Amino acid sequence: MGNSNIETINQQIKSDAHKAIWILVALNISVAILIFLQSHGLAYSIIFIQIAVLILWLLPFALYQIFRKNNSIKLATYKALASYRNIMEQASW
């Protein structure tokens, strides 16, 4: 792989990670609105799902990238967030 291909892949991973952060921000804003509207059951469900995704998917994925693939922490975090964006893209609403 050429250096430009690696740079293109890294830019795509960064872009996907930034989109994942915006997805998390949008979900957290919706949770705040739901709590404000007194819909605590749905808000707690969304919070529980977010925590489960962070613990069961993003953390192991990032740790795998760090320890097995020997990537930097920054790149591993970007890859984990990019994978989260891909999961959210495939979720049917």
Secondary structure, DSSP 8 states (H G I E B T S, - for coil): --HHHHHHHHHHHHHHHHHHHHHHHHHHHHHHHHHHTT-HHHHHHHHHHHHHHIIIIIHHHHHHHHHTS---HHHHHHHHHHHHHHHHHH---
